[in-house]
Amino acid sequence: MRSFPPRIATMNLKVVFVIVCVWALAISFTEAGIPKCCITTKMHVPKRYLLRVHKVEMQQRYGPCEIQALILHVRDLKKPICAHPKVLETFIAVLGETKSFKKKRAS
């Protein structure tokens, strides 16, 4: 068995270390590791949460995620709520109620 001089073995170890560091940085910056997908959805979301939604996203079933879901980002909640796409109709109705209430109140 042929052994390498200590200098070459140290250089190989440094090269491996640099490659591992670059790979780790690439994954952390591109978030290519694990996609954040909803696994289950809720058919009912309380109105108090719907009134505090500040961002809405639609998760599609094709690609890395297996189910279609409505992702609701609610103020003062750490995790978003994964709702069934039909909840979007309820959300729009609640928004309409609050806008019409504000108009009536302003008049």
Secondary structure, DSSP 8 states (H G I E B T S, - for coil): -----HHHHHHHHHHHHHHHHHHHHHHHHHT-SS----SS-BS---HHHHTTEEEEEEE-SSSS-SS-EEEEEETT-SS-EEE-TTHHHHHHHHHHHHHHHHHHHH-
